Amino acid sequence: MKRLLLLIFLISQGLFAQDYSNSWNDHFSYYNIQSIDYTESKIYAAAENSVFIHDLNLNSNETISSVNGLSGERISTIYFSEEHQKLLIGYENGLIEIKSSAEESIFRVTDIVEKQTIAPTDKVINQFLESNGKIFIATGYGVSEYDLENLEFGDSFYIGSNGIQLAVSQIAVLNGNIYAATMGGGIKYAEVDNPNLVDFNQWQTISSDSWKGITTVNETLYAIKGNNALYRIENSNLVTVATGLGLVKDLGNYENNIIVTSADKVSIFDQNGNQINSFTSLPDGENLTLNTAFYNGEHFFLGHSMLGLLMTNPSSGSYQVLSPQGPLFNMISNIEATENQLWVVFDEYDTDYNPYPISSKGASHFVGNDWHNFSSEFLFGVPEFVNITINPNSPNEVYLSSYFKGLLKVVDEEPQILYNEANGLDDVVIPSNPSYVGDVRINGGAFDAQGNLWFVNSMVDEGLKVLTPQGNIQGVDITSVVPNPASDNGFEDLVIDQNNNIYFGTEKNGVIAYQYSTGNLEIIVGNASGANLPSNEIRGMAVDQNNVLWIGTNRGLRVLYNPSSVFTQNVATSPIIIVEDDGVAQELLFEQFISDIEVDGANNKWIATATSGVFYVSSNGQDIIGHYTTDNSPLPSDNVTDVGIDHSSGRVYFGTINGLVSFKGTATQARNNLNNVFAYPNPVRPGFQGNVVIDGLMQDANVKITDISGNLVYEEVAQGGSILWDTTAFGKYKVASGVYLVIITSEDQAETKVTKIMVVR
């Protein structure tokens, strides 16, 4: 029966992953290197959830990410088979993905992921070893075989006592034997060609300790024990080679050298166990925090956890960063986009707005195609950046909100002023919780039409602040609507409507509204008062082009169609009810944790959730235009923390807990004139299945499309800067080949524009 169970496991399951590179781009961080492999001319490096290949001769990089078909899950190891010219990528969840050098497609192997008899924490892929025409896989449950030629599994070996699953950290093959370094069961070995390796009794044991790794050099076995000491194995006896290596992270070999990577150094030993080289510090004094390394006799290739893949020659006194450009980290807290640029921060608080333990991850700025990264030390040492506000009238002026030390003004990428308790902001004072005392907790902000920056100052009486263009800070006391602000752990998003009224979300008290012209404060809270909120925990808000307030909570969505009415009467928010194809009515985003809401140039809404990816809905929410998840898009996680839109290009950025990607959206911001109208693709070539984008429009411009004889085939009123034409005659049939005229008239009929589209069937 045991044999039968194993054979069931071997029924190979696989599929080819989808490539999304036509519509999406990745913006992952390649600075936390998990694993590397090498050939004479190329270095293969795995970051947290993506891979890049560095060509040493061309000094160039090729990246492979979820946009190309990778899963976006956390990578644990990689291996390149020179014999088969295939790259194997192993994941912590047991997934294996295979990329052929000759093909663009990625083959996804899900056997281990879907094996229910293995605990999720035991499915991790620790190593691939190619030997005797097979790939041996060291995993958290034992050893498996894989046929790389035919893309199918062979047997799996559970080699613990009585055949139980036992974690294997690394495998080596020497003199006809396969050796497995296990975590708690010693070093197991057996004849590699034994046809009955599935029988645990065929495996013998050396030692009984926990082992981190094993490798071979010049017909000799070397292994790292759990005590971080290096041993040579001679006839099943252990001979100590080196101690005092620090926390060992990886064990490898190259030709006749043993490579031991510790967290803070790399040690090189020759075939006799003599240390012949080491690398202990970077030339500029940066700390070594390594996950893996490789030494080819001339250069060290360091898999750093913060700086990326580094290449250095110790005698040169310098190092080169081989990693592709990217943001500092993949854990995205907040993003903010404007024309041709994006700012990103990475610090975070938990779901109760607790920022402890304090982190200091800095910020990243994407300009054009380049990433500029700034450490916390450069940014005046300020930690816990959680929000970004860009001055729309001066995009080089950026404000970074710290949920610990105040508000930092940055101009032309240079920190200028830190606003804190010393110059106008309030720190938290809670005698019952002295650990919070001194915190200056700043979060969401927005600029009004007069150039004032409004932002929230959490857990203090003057919870709403305004920074004037002259640099003065004033506070608004909110205790008339929230008597004890310190009891509310966090104030969240802040938005301003078309009447210059301010609204901001709270953790426990719903939405607070402030009318600047009168000084009135009101609150939209709870269900008992008639406000009809599904929860008082507000996580994201937006005001759309029709001056409707969209409110995202941790338990669903509401809209307020006339938000200014809150200052004159009791108001009730409304759910959006949609009717499915089967005729069943349901509430849009019922019980969803909504983390952000953004409005694009067509007044459609991008709504991010913590568990279900991103929803793209029509201007009134009645139609779900798109729903993007890890299953149908390159999103690296369904926990989407923020959305940013570059309204000039229509590009939409998605920040997740596992990285940043962007979508080539088409809804752009309305223009002031029709001088720059254009259509793309143009011409429309045979086989094209998408929509033609007509861009550069004014708000409410009328767009007519006719054939060359003047017959009308399409008409639309622009809700932003662009519209889409599906190349049909009012949705009935595809238009024939020919030249089509696009006639555009502004709402006031003062401007007109005519352009042409060539359609080739």
Salt bridges, closest charged atoms under 4 A:
GLU48 OE2 - ARG74 NH1 3.64
GLU83 OE2 - HIS84 NE2 3.95
GLU92 OE2 - ARG74 NE 3.21
GLU97 OE2 - ARG108 NE 2.78
GLU130 OE2 - HIS84 NE2 3.90
GLU145 OE2 - LYS134 NZ 3.27
GLU149 OE1 - HIS84 ND1 3.31
ASP155 OD2 - ARG3 NH1 3.52
ASP209 OD2 - LYS225 NZ 3.25
GLU234 OE2 - ARG232 NE 2.61
GLU348 OE2 - LYS361 NZ 3.79
GLU413 OE2 - HIS365 ND1 2.62
GLU413 OE2 - HIS372 ND1 2.69
ASP426 OD2 - LYS465 NZ 2.90
ASP439 OD2 - ARG441 NH2 2.97
GLU507 OE1 - LYS508 NZ 2.75
GLU537 OE2 - ARG539 NH2 2.62
ASP544 OD2 - LYS605 NZ 3.33
GLU587 OE2 - ARG558 NH1 2.86
GLU591 OE2 - ARG555 NH2 2.99
ASP695 OD1 - ARG671 NH1 3.60
GLU715 OE2 - LYS704 NZ 3.21
